[in-house]
């Protein structure tokens, strides 16, 4: 992950948690993200995982992706399987 900024050996990130418009290729695979009135291309999927959240409170499973976008930006997004919606979770500086 050469595009991440580090402070004291730790990647710098900001929690965002905003709704997103995502263009998918293969089912569930993000290809482009609509951000600031334009489509931004996903250049690489860096990681993918499921998070069960507060399952004991009935929270839905979320599918997370760490993505590298054009311009070497790194974001974490998730798909909420219950709401059928995409969200921007975290932006790495």
C-alpha beads as a LAMMPS data file, in Angstrom:
LAMMPS data file: protein, C-alpha beads

93 atoms
92 bonds

1 atom types
1 bond types

-500.0 500.0 xlo xhi
-500.0 500.0 ylo yhi
-500.0 500.0 zlo zhi

Masses

1 110.0

Atoms # bond

1 1 1 0.000 0.000 0.000
2 1 1 2.573 2.528 -1.099
3 1 1 0.002 5.308 -1.524
4 1 1 -0.908 5.573 2.166
5 1 1 0.415 8.393 4.337
6 1 1 1.918 7.383 7.654
7 1 1 2.473 9.192 10.960
8 1 1 4.608 7.326 13.437
9 1 1 4.302 4.135 11.359
10 1 1 0.478 4.204 11.423
11 1 1 -1.646 4.905 8.302
12 1 1 -3.592 8.164 8.661
13 1 1 -7.315 7.825 8.010
14 1 1 -10.577 9.673 8.529
15 1 1 -13.935 8.032 9.292
16 1 1 -16.604 9.376 6.966
17 1 1 -19.642 7.046 6.732
18 1 1 -21.493 8.720 3.828
19 1 1 -23.838 7.140 1.263
20 1 1 -22.257 6.455 -2.141
21 1 1 -23.290 5.714 -5.706
22 1 1 -21.247 2.774 -6.973
23 1 1 -21.099 1.244 -10.439
24 1 1 -20.564 -2.500 -10.085
25 1 1 -18.977 -4.897 -12.548
26 1 1 -19.253 -8.496 -11.437
27 1 1 -21.971 -8.764 -8.785
28 1 1 -20.812 -6.811 -5.764
29 1 1 -17.478 -5.726 -7.271
30 1 1 -17.067 -1.916 -7.346
31 1 1 -15.713 -0.482 -10.630
32 1 1 -16.438 3.240 -10.259
33 1 1 -17.557 5.561 -7.468
34 1 1 -19.508 8.773 -7.994
35 1 1 -17.753 11.494 -5.986
36 1 1 -17.912 15.284 -6.269
37 1 1 -20.031 15.175 -9.444
38 1 1 -17.855 12.742 -11.408
39 1 1 -17.157 9.023 -11.668
40 1 1 -13.824 7.920 -10.140
41 1 1 -12.328 4.628 -11.360
42 1 1 -11.324 1.845 -8.965
43 1 1 -7.801 0.839 -10.013
44 1 1 -7.310 -2.003 -7.517
45 1 1 -9.164 -3.900 -4.818
46 1 1 -6.630 -4.046 -1.992
47 1 1 -8.699 -6.068 0.473
48 1 1 -12.209 -7.451 1.011
49 1 1 -13.892 -8.749 4.176
50 1 1 -17.233 -9.202 5.916
51 1 1 -18.101 -7.482 9.191
52 1 1 -20.975 -8.782 11.271
53 1 1 -21.124 -5.649 13.433
54 1 1 -23.442 -5.838 16.441
55 1 1 -25.028 -9.125 15.388
56 1 1 -26.564 -9.535 18.857
57 1 1 -28.595 -6.362 18.154
58 1 1 -29.644 -7.595 14.710
59 1 1 -27.189 -5.431 12.747
60 1 1 -26.832 -6.621 9.154
61 1 1 -23.667 -8.104 7.686
62 1 1 -21.601 -5.591 5.713
63 1 1 -19.191 -6.382 2.887
64 1 1 -16.145 -4.085 3.162
65 1 1 -13.615 -3.226 0.464
66 1 1 -10.345 -1.336 0.736
67 1 1 -9.936 0.250 -2.698
68 1 1 -7.266 2.115 -4.545
69 1 1 -8.842 4.758 -6.767
70 1 1 -7.388 6.733 -9.644
71 1 1 -5.068 9.411 -8.289
72 1 1 -3.684 6.850 -5.777
73 1 1 -6.431 7.537 -3.250
74 1 1 -7.261 4.731 -0.817
75 1 1 -10.801 4.398 0.536
76 1 1 -12.761 1.840 2.513
77 1 1 -16.338 1.352 1.381
78 1 1 -18.988 -1.131 2.420
79 1 1 -22.142 -2.641 1.017
80 1 1 -24.939 -2.930 3.582
81 1 1 -26.679 -6.153 2.602
82 1 1 -29.860 -5.332 4.499
83 1 1 -30.262 -1.782 3.129
84 1 1 -28.864 -2.732 -0.318
85 1 1 -26.737 0.417 -0.238
86 1 1 -23.087 1.466 -0.577
87 1 1 -21.331 3.730 1.919
88 1 1 -17.963 5.438 2.096
89 1 1 -16.540 4.386 5.448
90 1 1 -12.970 5.655 5.604
91 1 1 -10.551 7.820 3.601
92 1 1 -6.787 7.323 3.958
93 1 1 -4.673 10.470 3.591

Bonds

1 1 1 2
2 1 2 3
3 1 3 4
4 1 4 5
5 1 5 6
6 1 6 7
7 1 7 8
8 1 8 9
9 1 9 10
10 1 10 11
11 1 11 12
12 1 12 13
13 1 13 14
14 1 14 15
15 1 15 16
16 1 16 17
17 1 17 18
18 1 18 19
19 1 19 20
20 1 20 21
21 1 21 22
22 1 22 23
23 1 23 24
24 1 24 25
25 1 25 26
26 1 26 27
27 1 27 28
28 1 28 29
29 1 29 30
30 1 30 31
31 1 31 32
32 1 32 33
33 1 33 34
34 1 34 35
35 1 35 36
36 1 36 37
37 1 37 38
38 1 38 39
39 1 39 40
40 1 40 41
41 1 41 42
42 1 42 43
43 1 43 44
44 1 44 45
45 1 45 46
46 1 46 47
47 1 47 48
48 1 48 49
49 1 49 50
50 1 50 51
51 1 51 52
52 1 52 53
53 1 53 54
54 1 54 55
55 1 55 56
56 1 56 57
57 1 57 58
58 1 58 59
59 1 59 60
60 1 60 61
61 1 61 62
62 1 62 63
63 1 63 64
64 1 64 65
65 1 65 66
66 1 66 67
67 1 67 68
68 1 68 69
69 1 69 70
70 1 70 71
71 1 71 72
72 1 72 73
73 1 73 74
74 1 74 75
75 1 75 76
76 1 76 77
77 1 77 78
78 1 78 79
79 1 79 80
80 1 80 81
81 1 81 82
82 1 82 83
83 1 83 84
84 1 84 85
85 1 85 86
86 1 86 87
87 1 87 88
88 1 88 89
89 1 89 90
90 1 90 91
91 1 91 92
92 1 92 93
